């Protein structure tokens, strides 16, 4: 048996190394995972109660159309229910968008260092991938616009960008959307949007009435803390959502995930607290990087990408031996590591370990 030729070379997505694996492999009793941009403050107690209640209905299929959740989210966002589609994490919405809109030979544009699933799913559909270099770690929208042709089907913009954490402003994004031809779908990934404090940041949902070719992605995995339940969503024009819905698998989100998401939407206090604590964490980490003489990208999500000034794979391995898991091995930033913002105690432990590693490598 032979698979499609265009997928043979594709790498399998590598998530942050699990805590249990590190403990077992290195014989450590205490390990801190700061690699996957998870919420260190957990999730809403209301969501926990909702999941526990749903356990009694595990034998019953979920609502395939997520009707109750869709209605609640539509009301909260001020959109119509036919503008929303749910997926098993926003990563599945990425997969569905690529499946719905990309055919072999179509062109798709993205940054050269961004969330890997855009490229991965475009390659599965055998599309022609155009990668545009980041500019100071940030999407270069004018350069991306210059690459648009009559064959371009999708442009991907991660805002804040993963892994660099940078943002494009509302003004920059508006200028880009005004210039993009109407036949091009612009996918604006705001997975980390709830963390952003910068007033210049755009709210993609509020831009939807002006741009029929805009699809905004968001998730419950990050600030809402529902990463293991796998639920995210897209918001766009009803026609765009309808096309994506036509390739959606049945029952692609679970009863527990839908219930937890509904409950989470009512707990604004939890989201606000997590956002504030995350901001304090960024301030602490960047102040420590300044003290250590390390440069970093301006961080707007719940992670910071910092230049360790030596091969990131070496720093990753040395940190791992000290029980701290980070992310490394970026194609265009070989000396950078990405660290998720943790609790104050986790952040302090990370800095202590990093300082030891840097001194060790220098010596």
N, C-alpha and C positions, 0 to 999 in steps of 0.2 A: 504494500500500500504506500502511496506517495501523497504527501500533503500539497497544498498550494505552494508553488515554488517561491512566491514572494514572502512566505512566513518562515521559511527554513532558517534564515539567519537571525530572526528576531530574538532579542534577549527576553527572558522571563523577568517580570517586574520584581525588584528586590526591595522589600519593605525594611524598615529599621530592624536591626537584629533583636530577637526576643530576649527578654530578661532571663527566662528559664534556660535558654541555650548558653548564655554567657556564664551563668552560675555553674552549670554543669561542665562546660568546657574548661573553665579557668579555676574551678574550685572555690568560687567566691560566695559568701553568704549575703552580701549586700551589693546590689547593683541598681543604678539609677539610669533609666531610659530617657534620654533627651534627644531622640532621633526622629520621631514620627509626628511631631507637632500635635501631640495629644493634649487634652486639657488636664493639667495636673490637679485641678480642683474637682474633678469628677463630673457629675451631672446633677440635674435638678432632682430633689427629693420627690417632687410631683411625678417626674418621669419614672422614677424607681417604683412608686406605688402603682402607676399605670401598667408597668411591665408585669409586676406581680399579679395584678388582677387578670391580665391577659393570659397568664399561664393556664388558667382554667379552660381556655378555649384553644389550646394547642392543636387539638384534633380537627379544628375547623379551618378551612382555607381562609386567607385574608381577603379583604375587599380588593379585587384586582385594580379597580380604578381609584382607590384611596379617596372615596367620595367625602367622608367626614373631614379628613385631614386637608384635602384640597379646599373645601369650603372655608375652613378655619384660616388656612394660610392666605387664601385669596382676600378674605376680609381684613386680615392684618396688613397685607401689602397694598391693598387698594386696587386689585386687579380682578379680572373675571376668571371664573373657574376653568374656562377653556384655554387659559393662557399658561397653565401649570402642568408639568409632567414630573412624576417621581421616578427615582431610580434607586438601585442598590448602591447608595453613595452617589455623589455627583459624577464619579468616574464612570458609572454605567450610563449616565446621560451623555457623557462624552462619546462613549462607544456607540450609543444609539444615534447621535447626531452624525457621526462619521458614516455609519451604516446607511442612514437615510439620505445623505446628501452627496457622498463621495463615490464616484465610479472610477474604474481604472483609467488613468491618464489625466484625471482632473487635478488641478493644482490647489494646494493648501499652504497657507503661510503662517509661520509661528516664529517665536524667538529661538535663538540657538541654545539657550540654557533656560529651560522652563519646565513645567510639569511634563514628565516623560510620556504620559498617556495620550497626549495629542498626537505625537509622532507615531507612537505604537499603533494606535487605531487607524491612523491614516495609511500606514504601511500595510496593515491587514487588508484594507480596501484597495490597495495597489494604486494609491494616488501619488502624484508627484509632489514631493515635499520641498518647500522653499524655506530655508532657515535664515533669519536675519539676525546679525550679531546684536547683543544688548549694548547699550551705550551707558557706560558707568553703572552697569548692573540693572539698567532700566530698559523697558521696551522702547525701541526707536520707531515710533509710529510713522514719521515721515518716510523713513527708509522702507518700512513695511508697505506703506501705501504705494511707493514707487515700484514695488514688485507685483502689484495687482495687474492681471491681464484678463482677457475675455474668458480664459479657462479657469480662473480662480473661483473656487466654490466656497471655501471657508477660511477665515482669518481667526486665529486663536490669540486671545489676550488674557493673560493671567494677572489679576490686579487685586491685591498685592501679588507680585510674582513669586512663585516657588521655583527655585530655592533662594533667590536674592533678597526677597522681602520688600522690594521697591514698589512704588506706585506710579501710575500716570494720573495726572490731574483731570478734573472734570473738563477744564478748558481744552486740554490736549486731546482728550477722548472725543469731545464734541467736534473739534476740528477734523479729526480723523473720520468720524461717522458721517459728517457732512460731505466728505470728499469720496467716500467709498461707493462704488457703483451699487445699485439696488439689487443686482443679481448675486452679490457676495454676502454670505451669512457671516456675521461677526459674532463669535462666541466669547462672551466676557465672563471669565471665571472669577467669581468673588467669594471663593471658599473661605477666605480669611477676612472678609470685609467687615465683619462685626467687631474686629479688633482695632480697626483704623481710627485714630484720633485726629488726623490731619483734616482741617476744614476744606482743603483743596480737593479732597477725595470725592469721586463721583458716586452717586447711587444709581446703579444701572437700571433698577426697576423704574425709577422716575423718568428715565430716558426712553423707556419703551414706547410711549405714545408717539414719539417723534420719529422712531426708526423701526419700520416693519421687519428689517433684516437683522435685528439684534436679538440674541438669545443670552440670557443671564443665567449663570450657574451658581447655586449656593448649596450648602450642606449642613446637616446636623452633626457631622463628625467632629467638628473643631470646637468652637466656643460652647456649643450645646453639650459636648461630651458624650455623644452617642456613637462613637467610632465603631464599636463592635456590632452594633445593630444594623449598620450599613443602610443609611437612608439620606438621600440628597434630592435636589430638584432643579428643574429648569423653568424659566419664565420667559415667554416670548409672545409674538403675534399668534393668534389662534391657528393660522394656516401652518406656521412653522411647527407648532406643538402637535398639530394633527399629523403632519408627515412623520415626525419622530415617534409618535404614538403607534403608528402603523408597523413599526419594527420592534416595538417593546414586547418582551416576553411576558406571558401571563403570570400573575401573582409574583411580580418581581420585587415587591417589598412585603415584609412579614407583618402579622398582626401586632406583635410586640413593638416593632419599629414604628409603625403608624401610631400606636397608642402613646409611646414615649415622645414622639415628635409633637403630637397634639398637646400633651401636657407641658412640654418644654416651651411651646409658643406662649403659654400663659405665665411663665416665670421670668418676667423681664428683670426682676431684681437679681436673679442668679447671673444672667448674661451681663448685666452692668457691673456686678462685682468682679466677674472673671476678666472683663475688659480692663477695669481699673487695676487689678492686681497684675495683669499681664504688662500693662504700661509701666508699672513700677519695676517689674522684672527687667524690661528692656533698658530702663534708665540705669539700673544697677549693673547689668552686664556690659553695656557700652561704656560706662564710667570705668569699669575694671579693664576693659580692652584699651581704653585711653591710657590708663596707668601702666599697662604692660607694653605700650607702644605698638599696638596691633590695629590695623585699619579694618574697616567693616562697612557694609552697605547700610544705609539708613533703613531701619527696620520698622515695618508697619503691620506685620502679621504677628504670630506668636512664636517667632524664631528669629535668630540673627545669623547672618553669614559673615564669618570673620576670617581674615587672612592670617594663618598661623606661620607664614614665612618659611615653610618647609613642606615636603610632600605630605598631602593630607592623609594618605594611607598610613604613613608612619605615625602621625599624630593620632589617628583613629585607633590603631593597634595599641599604642601606649596608653591612651585613655581607657581603652577596654580593659587592660590589665589592672587598672585602678578602679574598675567597676563603674565606669561612666560611658554610656553608649551615645555617640553622636553620629552624624552623617558626613561622608567624605566622598572622594573620587568623582569630582565634577569635571566634565570634559574640558571646559574652557576656563576653569578656575582651579587648577591642580593643587594649589596650596591653601585652599579655603576649606573650612569645615562649617557645617550648619548645625547650630545648637537650638533646640526647642527651649522656650522659656519655661522654667519650672517654678516650684514654690521657692520662697526665699532660702530655705535650707538646701534645696537641690541646686539652686543657682550658686550658692556659696561653695558647695561641695564641688561643683563643676570648675569654678575658678581656681580653687585650691589644687585640684588635679591638673588643670591645664598649666598652671604656673610651674608645677613640678615637672611636667612633661617638657615644657619649653626649656627649662634649665637643664634637664637631663640631655635633651637632644643637642643643645648648644655645647655642652661640655663634651 
